[in-house]
Amino acid sequence: MPKSVNKVILVGNVGNAPEVKYSPGGTPVAKFSLATNEKFKDRSGEWQERVEWHSIVAWQRLAEVVGEYVASGSKLYIEGKLETSSWEDRHTGQMKYRTKVVARDIVLLGPRPSAVDGHQDQEEAGQTRANAMESANDMEDIPF
């Protein structure tokens, strides 16, 4: 059988602050929601916006990093896989399904929130931009 692929790439904004818990064995797990949006023209030519909410789960060290650096509103790049679970509803007896993204890699796309007020210090943000510019200038010297 040929190899199959289960890969998801999302760029969006975090809903509520991530919740980090620990399994009975001590493994950290973080759960949070991520919103992605798209704009499109409907049949009448009017612009519409659709927001899609995704359930994200991160395990082990990635979960700890999420708990430490990710806050509500953070813009993230996430790579992972889809995982669907099912169960029988106790009240109706119907089968229920939930699909989540199990994160393998997460990149913060905005400034890192500080521990004090949830916003990066202006001086620190300026320094980060300066370091990025310096690195970009250094790369211009590399012959390709």
PyMOL commands that set and color helices and strands:
alter all, ss='L'
color gray80, all
select helices_A, chain A and resi 60-69+122-140
alter helices_A, ss='H'
color red, helices_A
select strands_A, chain A and resi 8-14+19-22+28-41+47-59+75-88+95-108
alter strands_A, ss='S'
color yellow, strands_A
deselect
rebuild
show_as cartoon
